[in-house]
Amino acid sequence: MTRTSVKTLTLPAVSRFDRWLETTFRFTRQRPLGAVGAAIIGIMIAAAVLAGFVAPYDPLATDYATMLQAPSSFHWFGTDSFGRDVLTRIIYGSRTALWIGFASAFLGATLGALIGVTSAYFGGKIDLVLQRFMDLLLSFPLIILALVVVSLLGSGMTNVIFAITVPMVPRCALVLRSSALALREMPFVEAARALGFGPTRIILRHMLPNVMAPYLIMLTAFLGQAILLEASLSFLGLGVAEPQAAWGLMLRGAAVDFAERAPWMAIYPGLAISLSVFAFNLLGDSLRDALDPKLRV
């Protein structure tokens, strides 16, 4: 009598890439507008990264023989008052917009999250002082507070990032504090206190990871606002300076003198700003609907 060996059948493990594809497909099917926004953002990021390969001309090269030319097969979006290709400068301007947008939105959302969770955890006088300071910053509109900061520090990319970061901190702190107030009394936080863990460990290891959903929503919403603020500051002459390619600077150069003679100088940068803000808003709204349990379908 022969002994038969029994072989156990094991299913192949699902790779992270397969799970990512499944999640992406589900998100695309359930949130088509969010997928459209993500696709536009992906195109912007690709254009910014590959600007040196996809841009048809040098963004800084001037050619006075071709200045103020209307859109044509040689210059799809026309040229500006210095003979520079508008399409090329829009592509390179996406680098400025995305770099300042991502840097300021990440810094503003992260600092706001830390302040909001810390304020909720300690409560008492610490919460009172931090929230009154946040209320003071919230009393100023976004553009006014950014103008004040950049006026004090001066223009330049680093100062613009800081100027956009400051007004975003209190908005994120307020939202994250409301989420962290419920976490403060949860059993796992009480258990961490009973085990002798300090406030820093509890805040960083136990509370912050549990407010990632509103954090991601705020971060995505801040990206569109940061791009719009950067364009506004550059348009007013307080952002990045020439000859660097920036959408706000392109609008500033076409605002008055060439509005009638060369309207394409203002139309295409304005469309780039509008489309980028629209894409981030679409993605942010879809992420909110997907991550908020009360809004899930």
N, C-alpha and C positions, 0 to 999 in steps of 0.2 A: 504494500500500500504506500503510495507516494504522498508525501506531504506537499500540499500546494501552498505556495507563498501568496499571501494576500498583499497586494500593492495598494497603497493609499493614493488616491487621486488628489492632487493639490492644484487649486486654481492659481494661475499666474497672478502675481501681485500687481495691483494697479499702480502704475508709475505716477509720479507727480505731474508729469507732462500731460498724461491722459486725464487726470483729475482737473488740471487747468483747462484743457480743451473742453471737458464736459461742463465746467462752471461757466466758461466763456460762451458756449453755445446756449446754455440755459439763460444766461443774462441777456444775450442777443435776442432770444425768442420772446422772453418776458418783458424786456425793456428795450424795444427797438430804437426809441429816441436816444436813450443813453448810449446805445451801440453806435448810433450816428455821431454823437458827440465824441465818443472815444476814437472813432475812425478819423474825425477831423483833427483831433489832438495828436493822433499818431502820425498823420501826414505832416503836421507842423513840426513835430519833433524830428521826423526823418529829414525834412527840408533844412532844419537848423543844423543837424549833425552833418549832413552831406552837402552843405551850402557850397563848399569849394568845388564840388563835382557837378552839381545840378544848375548852379547859377551861370547864366550865359556870359556875363561880363565881370570885370573887376568892380566892386562896389565903390571904390574910391577914385577910379579913373575918370577924369573929366575930359570932355571933348566938346569944345565950344562950337564946332562946325555942325554938331547934331543936337544942340540944345533946343528944348521945347518942341521936340518932334512928337507928332501924334502917334498913337499906337499903330504899329505896322508889323510886317513879317520879320523885320530886323529887331525891332523893340516892341514886344507884345503889349507892354503897358506904357509905352512912350518913354520919353526922357524928361529930366527935370531942367532947371535953369542953368545947371552946370554941365549938361550933356550926359549925366549919369543915367544908366538904365534903371527905370523905376522897378521893374520886376526883380532885378538883382538886389536892389536895396531892400525890397520887401522880404526877400528870402533871407538876407543877412540880418534884417531887422527882427526876424523871428528868434534869432539867437539872443538878442538883447531882451526881448519881451519875455521869453521863456526863462532865461537865467534869472532875471530880476523877479519874475512872477513866482517861480518855484522857490527861490531863496527866501524871499520875504514872506510868502505864504507859509512855508515850513517853519521858519523862525517864529512868526507870529502865532501860529497854531500851537507849536510846541511850548513856547513860553506861557501862552494863555492856559494850556492844559495843566502845566506844572503849578501855576498860580491858583487856578480854579480848584484843583484836587487838594492842594496844600491848604487852601482856605477852608474847604469843606471838612477836611480831616481834623484840623485843630479847633476850629470854631472859636467862640469867645472873642477876646480882644483882637487876636490875629486876624480872624475872619472879618471883624468890623473894620479894622484899619485897611486891609487889602481891598475889601469891597468898596469902601468909600473912595479909595484912590482909583479903582477901576471905574466907578461912577463918574469921577471927575474927568477921566479920559473919554468916557462915553458921551459926555456932554458936548464934545466937539464933533462936527461932521468929519467923515474920513478925509476929504480933500483939504479941509481947513487945518486939521492937525498935521497932515503930511506937509502942507505948505509951511507951517510954523517950524517943524523940525528941519526941513531941508533949507529953510532960510537961515536958521541958526548954524547949521553945519556946512552949508555950501553945496554946490552941485557935484556931480560925479557918481559913478555907479554904486560904490559902497555906501555913500551917504543916502542915495535914493532908496537902496534896499532897507537901510535903517529907518528912513522916514516912512516907508510903507509898512514896515513891521510894527511900529509903535501903535498906530490906531487899530491894528487887528488884534493885539493882545487882549484888551478888555472884552472884546466881543466873544472871543473863544473862552476866556476865563469864566464869563457869566454862564455860558451854556454848559461847560464841563463841570462847573461847581454844582449846578442843579442835578446833574447825573451822579456826581460823587456823593452828594448828601445822602442818597438812598443807600449807597454802598457802605457808608461809614458804620451803619448799624447791622450789616449783614453778618451771619455767623462766622464766615471765614475770616473776616477782619477781627472779630472778637477773639477767635481762636489764635490768630497771629499775635494779638496783644497778650493773651494768656501764656503763650510760649516764650514771651520776652523779647519779641522782635521790636526793633526801634521804629520810630516814625518814618525814617528814610526808606527802610526796607519795605514797610507796609505800603507806602505811597507808590514806590517804583515797581515793586514786584506783585502787588495784590490789587491796588486800586487803578493805576493807570492802564494796565492791560484790559480792564473791564469797561473802560470808556473809549475804546478804540473806534467803535462805530460812530458816535457823534464827532470824534476827532477827525476821522476820515471825511465825513460830510462837510465839516467846517473847513478842512484843508482844501477840498475841491472847490468850495464856494469862494474861498479867499483867492484862489488862483486867478479867476476871472476878474475879481476886483483889483488885484495887484497889477494885472496887465493894463487895465483901464486907468489906474492911478499913475502908472509909469508913463503912459502915453500923455496923460493930462499934464504931468510935471514937465515932460520934455516939450510939450506944446507951449507951455508958459516960459520956457527957457530956464527951468530950474532942475531939469533932469540930466540925462547924458548930453554931451556936447558934440558938435560937428568936429571931424567928419564921420564919426561913428554912425552906422546905420541904425535908425530907430524910427518906429512908425509915428510917434508923436512929433519928432523933428521933421519928418517928411510933410506932415500936415501943417506944421508951423511955416515951413518954407513956401507952401502953396496957399496959405490962408487968404492973403489980401492981394498981393501983387499979380498973382497968376490964376486967380479963381475963374476968370472968364476966358483968358487966353489959353490956359492949359488945365482944364478941369480934371484931367486924368491924374494930375499930381496929388489931388486931394481924394479923389474917388477910391482909388485902389488901396492906399494905406487905411482909409476909413473902413473899407470893406474887410480888410485883414483884421483890424481891431474888433469890429463887430462880430465877425465870424468866430474869432478865438474866444471872446467872452461868451457868445452864444453856445459854443461847444462845451465850455467848462460848466456853464449853468445847466445844460442838458444832462451832462454826466453827474453833476452834483445832485440834481433832483432825482435821477434814477438810483443813485447810491442811497439816498435817503429813503426812498421807497423800498429798496431791497434790504437795507440793514435795520430799518425800524420795524419791530414785530407788529406794531399796531397798524402798519400800512401794507403789510404783506398780503398778497392775494393767493 
